[in-house]
Amino acid sequence: MALPSISADDVADAVFLAATSVAGFLVGGVVGLVLGLFAGYAYLELLSRVADLEATVNALIREKEDLRERVETLEADRE
């Protein structure tokens, strides 16, 4: 059983397919890396905003408690 002969066109096709496969793999990897970095940056920015909101809410709660104590003190002084 003899092997079929390999022509120059077959070799060129194989090289082209290998090159395009490698190029596609690299481009896909770069796109995935860029998207991953962008998503990570957006997540960190979101966490920063949530932390700022939490600090603001905590400050408002403390201020509310202070004002409530002042009102109680003023009402006690009035009596």
Secondary structure, 3 states (H helix, E strand, C coil): CCCCCCCHHHHHHHHHHHHHHHHHHHHHHHHHHHHHHHHHHHHHHHHHHHHHHHHHHHHHHHHHHHHHHHHHHHHHHHC
